[in-house]
Every structure is written in C-alpha cells, then in structure tokens.
C-alpha cells in the first residue's frame, strides 16, 4: 500500500487548554497504561512488523504527559512496527517543561529527530488565560536542553488574535519567537471552537477576539517578519528555513495517504477515509474485543479527491501545477474551474503563471472563501 506516513494520537493532558477541541482527557496512569497497550494492538491490525515509512508524528493531547515508563512503552511499540531509518522524519509534540532527563535520553535512542513545541504565546499572563501549564522561562529551558542533547530540528507553535492581544503585544511575541533562531514555526489565528471553555465564554459575552482588521495586520506582519529573517512561508500558517519544512504535514497538504492510530484519529486510504472512535474508554474497549476502533468509513469519490487536491494544494505557497494535476486526474483544471479561476484572479486572490496556480497574500487572508470556490457542483463524473 502507498501509505508512508503515520500519525499516533496520545489524548492525555495534565491541563486542558481553554481553546482546544482535539480528542483529549486528563491524565490517569492506569488508563494511559491501557491506552498504550490498545494503541499497539490497533497498529498490529493494520501493519506488519517493521513497515518502512517516511514520516511518523506523535501528537495529542500531550504525548510528553505520559510517565517515563509509558513514554518508552509508546516508543518501543513504534520501533516494533516501523522501520526507523535515518531518513525518517520522526516528530513528537511536546509542552515546554515536560521533558525529564529520562525522556530526553529516549529521543535519540528511539530515533526521534524532530520536536514540535506547543508554545502558543510568549507572555505569562496570556499563557495563564489559555490555561497552559508552562511559563515563558520553561520555553527557554526546554529549547536549551534540547539543543544540549543534539536536537536541532525544532518547531514552535504559537497562536495569535488572542482575547485581549493587541497588535503591539503580538509583535513582541513574534520578535521573541524569532529570536530563538529555530528552523520551523507554525502560527495560527485563534479559532473559537464548540465544546471549549472559550466557546462557552464567547457565547456568554465574556470573551472577544481582536477585530478582523487587527487580525489581518497580525498575519501580514507575521509573513513579512518571517520572510525577512529567512524563515520562508511554505504553507498558509507554516514557515521554515530551507530544508526544514515539515515532511509529515506536507503529506496532508499533498493529498497523500496516511495511517492514523489512536482515539479520534483519521486514516486516509486509497478511496476511503476511516475515522476512529473518539472517547478513550470506548476506543480501548473496541480493541479489547478484537474489533478495529472504527467509528465510520466514508468513500472518497473522484470529485472529493479533486476538490481536496485544489484546496489542500493551494494552502502551499508552491501552489497547484496544471501539468501534475492532469497527470494524476486526467482532467484539466481549466475545464473544471475556468470561470472560477478568472473570478478569483480578478479579486487578486489567485495568481497564475501559466502552469502553477497559487494564492496571493490577499488570497491567504480570504482562504476559506477561495477554497469554497473549488467545490464542484453536482456529480460531474457520474459516480
């Protein structure tokens, strides 16, 4: 099978962030033991031992919330089922301040070569408002510790357009973030999602975001400053020094296939997408009874694959190539989207060099509107 990327979800956290809507649960030692055991059993349902892959990504939740013993059990499970070669990008998400000496030693031992740090903002007051468990000093200490242990491929995630965050305060966080000199940064505007603390406060009128004009200025400043420091934008929300782009995330944006293991995880197989059971107890119970923990499967039609090819591909600054598109789908972009392309170019949301179609900076500000234009009407392929 053509799947070369693997995502594993660890749903445990010591604190639940007020903005997070991912599958997560407060850490419980016995439950985490059962979960790690179930996770390996699920992998065994799909993968023969030592499968060759190109990327592995362990996210959450907070993978580093596991005890040292559980953290190693998780890494051993990965090593038993996947061929961890030197050219495999192996990423683990982590919170600043979560690395014990033992966990740090395990990284090199088990082939982990990339860390994505959930920093979110470099301001203790805002970190507290987000219900983050770390402080700014923990970010400095963790980055230093990782560097001392030879871990150079680090990424920093941060959020902007936070409640109460002015443009000036955002500039300060961005300047400080860039001063770390890391090879990769991801930055997203705050989205207020249902079933989060922020959503409840928003509905009660107790929380407001900066207005759209300020949010847009934050984003434009983000792009300008990153590029000015040689950290080049390669996707709407991601920036890297050349050669440090996230190969795992490019799997998603390239519309390639991947495995997803764990509670609430998604897998993308040829022609179908599989969504796992979300509640942790139900996930474990399903596996203990010998059943794959599948909530539902959905068929991916040619129409849907083409739509996703366009709006995932347009997230990348390299855009979508007409030649590559035709080679893959035996359809031309212009036959499918001719009038819409012209409309988007007139709005200065798209640029077109004859082969490659890509978003303009203005188009990135209106990304959702652009992507909606690539939803095809009806069933043009008679599936």
C-alpha positions in Angstrom: 0.0 0.0 0.0 1.1 3.5 -0.7 0.9 4.8 2.9 4.2 6.1 4.0 3.1 8.5 6.9 1.9 7.6 10.3 0.1 9.6 12.9 -0.4 8.4 16.5 -2.7 10.3 18.9 -2.0 10.5 22.6 -5.1 12.1 24.2 -3.7 12.7 27.7 -3.0 16.2 29.2 -2.3 17.4 32.7 -4.3 20.5 31.9 -7.0 21.1 29.3 -6.4 24.3 27.3 -9.4 26.6 27.1 -9.2 26.7 23.2 -8.6 23.1 22.4 -11.2 20.9 20.7 -8.9 17.9 19.9 -9.6 14.5 21.5 -8.1 14.8 25.0 -8.7 13.7 28.6 -7.0 14.4 31.9 -4.1 12.0 32.5 -4.8 8.9 34.6 -1.9 6.4 35.0 -3.9 3.2 34.7 -6.0 4.5 31.8 -2.8 5.6 30.0 -1.4 2.1 30.5 -4.4 0.5 28.9 -4.4 3.1 26.1 -0.7 2.4 25.1 -1.4 -1.3 25.1 -4.6 -0.8 22.9 -2.7 1.6 20.6 -0.1 -1.1 19.8 -2.9 -3.6 19.2 -4.5 -1.2 16.8 -1.3 -0.8 14.9 -1.0 -4.6 14.6 -4.4 -4.7 13.0 -3.1 -2.7 10.0 0.7 -3.0 9.9 3.1 -6.0 9.6 6.2 -5.6 11.7 8.9 -3.1 10.6 7.0 -1.3 7.9 9.1 1.3 6.0 7.6 4.8 6.3 8.9 8.3 5.6 7.3 10.2 8.5 6.0 9.4 11.9 4.2 12.0 14.0 3.1 11.6 17.6 0.6 14.3 18.6 -2.2 14.9 21.1 -3.2 15.8 23.6 0.3 16.0 25.1 2.5 12.9 24.4 5.0 14.1 27.0 2.3 14.0 29.7 2.9 10.2 29.8 5.2 8.9 32.6 8.7 8.0 31.6 7.8 4.3 31.6 4.7 4.9 29.4 6.6 7.2 27.1 9.2 4.4 26.5 6.5 1.8 26.0 5.0 4.0 23.3 8.3 4.4 21.6 9.1 0.7 21.8 5.7 0.0 20.1 6.6 2.3 17.3 10.0 0.7 16.9 8.5 -2.8 16.8 6.2 -1.9 13.9 8.0 0.7 11.8 11.5 0.8 10.3 13.0 3.9 11.9 15.7 4.8 9.4 18.0 7.8 9.4 15.9 9.4 6.6 12.6 9.1 8.5 11.2 12.3 9.9 10.1 11.3 13.4 8.2 14.1 15.3 6.8 14.3 18.8 4.7 17.1 20.1 5.7 18.4 23.5 4.9 21.0 26.0 7.8 23.2 27.3 8.9 22.0 30.7 7.7 18.4 30.2 11.0 16.7 29.4 12.5 14.7 32.1 16.2 13.6 31.8 14.9 10.1 31.0 12.5 11.2 28.2 15.3 13.4 26.7 17.6 10.3 26.6 14.9 8.3 24.9 14.6 10.6 21.9 17.9 9.7 20.3 17.7 6.1 21.4 14.4 5.6 19.5 15.1 7.7 16.5 13.0 10.8 17.3 14.6 13.7 15.3 12.1 16.5 15.4 10.2 18.2 18.2 7.2 20.4 17.9 6.9 22.6 20.9 3.4 23.9 21.9 4.5 27.4 23.0 1.3 29.3 21.9 2.4 32.7 23.2 5.5 34.2 24.9 3.7 36.1 27.7 2.9 34.5 31.1 -0.3 36.4 31.5 -1.7 35.1 28.2 -0.4 31.6 29.0 -2.4 31.6 32.2 -5.5 32.8 30.3 -5.1 29.9 27.9 -4.8 27.5 30.8 -1.3 26.4 29.6 0.7 24.5 32.1 4.1 26.2 31.3 5.6 29.6 31.6 7.9 31.5 29.3 11.0 30.5 31.3 10.1 26.9 30.6 10.4 27.6 26.8 13.9 28.8 27.2 15.0 26.0 29.4 13.4 23.3 27.2 14.9 24.7 24.0 18.4 24.9 25.7 18.0 21.3 27.0 17.0 20.0 23.5 20.0 21.8 21.9 22.4 20.4 24.5 21.1 17.0 23.6 21.8 17.4 19.9 18.1 18.1 18.9 18.3 20.9 16.3 15.2 20.2 14.2 12.7 22.1 16.5 9.4 23.7 15.6 7.5 26.3 17.7 3.7 26.6 17.5 2.1 29.8 18.6 -1.4 31.4 18.3 -2.3 35.0 17.6 -5.5 37.1 17.7 -6.0 36.0 21.3 -8.6 37.7 23.5 -7.0 41.0 24.7 -4.0 40.7 22.5 -3.1 44.0 20.8 -1.1 44.3 17.6 1.8 45.6 19.7 1.7 42.6 22.1 1.7 40.2 19.1 4.7 41.9 17.6 6.6 41.4 20.9 5.7 37.6 21.0 6.7 37.3 17.3 10.0 39.1 17.8 10.9 36.9 20.8 9.9 33.7 19.0 12.1 34.6 16.0 15.0 35.3 18.4 15.2 31.6 19.3 16.5 31.0 15.8 14.6 27.8 15.2 14.3 26.3 11.8 10.5 26.0 11.8 7.5 27.9 13.1 3.7 27.3 12.9 1.3 30.2 13.7 -2.4 30.1 13.7 -5.1 32.6 14.5 -7.3 31.6 17.4 -10.4 29.8 16.4 -13.2 29.6 19.0 -14.4 26.0 18.6 -17.6 24.4 20.1 -17.2 22.4 23.3 -14.3 24.5 24.6 -14.1 26.8 27.6 -13.5 29.8 25.2 -16.7 28.9 23.3 -18.8 29.0 26.4 -17.3 32.4 27.5 -17.8 33.7 23.9 -21.5 32.7 23.9 -21.9 34.4 27.3 -20.4 37.6 26.0 -17.4 37.3 28.4 -14.8 36.9 25.6 -14.0 38.8 22.5 -11.3 38.5 19.8 -9.4 41.3 18.2 -11.4 42.6 15.2 -10.7 41.3 11.7 -8.6 44.3 10.7 -6.2 43.8 13.6 -6.1 40.0 13.0 -5.3 40.6 9.3 -2.5 43.0 10.2 -1.1 40.5 12.6 -1.0 37.9 9.8 0.6 40.2 7.3 3.3 41.2 9.8 3.9 37.5 10.6 4.6 36.8 6.9 6.8 39.9 6.5 8.9 39.2 9.6 9.4 35.5 9.0 10.5 36.1 5.4 12.7 39.0 6.4 14.6 36.6 8.8 15.0 33.9 6.1 12.2 31.7 7.5 10.2 31.2 4.4 6.5 30.7 4.2 5.7 27.4 2.6 2.1 27.0 3.7 -0.6 29.4 4.9 0.4 29.0 8.5 3.9 27.4 8.3 7.3 28.8 7.9 10.7 27.1 7.7 14.3 27.6 6.8 15.0 25.8 3.5 15.2 22.0 4.1 13.3 22.1 7.4 9.7 22.1 6.1 7.5 19.5 7.9 7.5 16.5 5.7 4.7 14.9 7.7 2.4 17.9 7.3 3.2 18.0 3.6 1.7 14.5 3.4 -1.7 16.1 4.3 -1.3 19.2 2.0 -0.1 17.0 -0.9 -3.3 14.9 -0.5 -1.3 11.7 0.1 -2.4 8.7 2.1 -1.6 8.1 5.7 -2.3 5.9 8.8 -3.9 7.4 11.8 -3.9 5.4 15.1 -5.5 6.3 18.4 -8.7 7.7 19.7 -10.3 10.1 17.3 -7.5 9.6 14.7 -8.2 9.7 10.9 -6.7 7.4 8.3 -6.7 8.2 4.6 -6.6 5.1 2.4 -7.0 4.9 -1.4 -10.6 5.6 -2.0 -11.7 5.9 1.6 -11.2 7.8 4.9 -11.5 6.0 8.3 -12.4 7.9 11.5 -11.7 6.3 14.8 -13.9 6.2 17.9 -13.3 9.3 19.9 -14.0 8.6 23.6 -10.9 6.9 25.1 -12.8 4.2 27.1 -14.8 3.2 24.0 -11.6 3.1 21.9 -9.9 0.8 24.3 -13.0 -1.4 24.7 -13.3 -1.9 21.0 -9.7 -3.1 20.7 -10.0 -5.3 23.7 -12.9 -7.1 22.0 -10.8 -7.6 18.9 -12.5 -5.0 16.7 -10.9 -2.2 14.9 -11.9 1.0 16.7 -13.7 2.5 13.6 -16.5 5.0 14.2 -17.2 5.2 10.5 -15.7 5.0 7.0 -16.5 7.2 4.1 -15.9 6.7 0.4 -13.8 9.3 -1.2 -15.1 10.0 -4.7 -13.1 11.4 -7.6 -15.0 14.6 -7.2 -14.0 14.9 -3.5 -10.4 14.0 -4.2 -10.1 16.7 -6.9 -11.7 19.3 -4.6 -9.3 18.4 -1.8 -6.4 18.4 -4.2 -7.2 22.0 -5.0 -7.8 23.5 -1.6 -5.1 21.5 0.1 -2.6 22.2 -2.6 -3.4 25.9 -2.6 -2.5 26.1 1.1 1.1 25.6 0.0 2.9 28.6 -1.4 4.1 26.5 -4.3 0.5 26.1 -5.4 -1.0 23.6 -7.8 0.6 22.6 -11.1 -1.7 22.2 -14.1 0.7 19.5 -15.5 0.8 17.5 -12.3 -3.0 17.8 -11.8 -3.7 16.5 -15.4 -1.2 13.6 -15.0 -3.0 12.5 -11.8 -6.6 13.1 -12.7 -6.7 13.1 -16.5 -8.8 16.3 -16.2 -7.6 19.8 -16.8 -8.0 22.5 -14.1 -9.3 25.0 -16.6 -12.1 22.7 -17.9 -13.3 22.1 -14.3 -12.7 25.6 -12.9 -12.2 28.0 -15.8 -14.7 30.8 -14.9 -14.0 30.5 -11.1 -10.3 30.9 -11.7 -10.9 34.1 -13.6 -13.2 35.4 -10.9 -10.5 34.7 -8.2 -7.8 36.3 -10.3 -9.9 39.4 -10.7 -10.3 39.6 -6.9 -6.5 39.3 -6.6 -6.9 36.2 -4.6 -5.1 33.9 -7.1 -2.0 34.4 -9.3 -1.3 32.2 -12.4 2.0 31.8 -14.2 0.6 29.5 -16.9 1.3 26.2 -15.2 1.1 26.9 -11.4 -1.9 28.5 -9.7 -1.2 29.9 -6.2 -2.8 32.1 -3.6 -1.7 35.7 -3.4 -1.1 37.2 0.0 -4.5 38.7 -0.1 -5.9 35.4 -1.1 -4.4 33.8 2.0 -6.5 36.3 4.1 -9.6 35.0 2.4 -8.5 31.4 2.2 -11.9 29.8 3.2 -13.7 31.8 0.5 -11.1 30.8 -2.1 -11.4 27.1 -1.1 -15.2 27.2 -1.3 -14.9 28.2 -4.9 -13.3 24.8 -5.7 -16.3 22.8 -4.6 -17.7 21.3 -7.7 -21.4 21.4 -8.4 -23.4 18.2 -8.7 -21.7 14.9 -9.7 -19.7 15.8 -12.8 -18.1 12.3 -13.1 -21.2 10.2 -12.7 -20.0 8.3 -9.7 
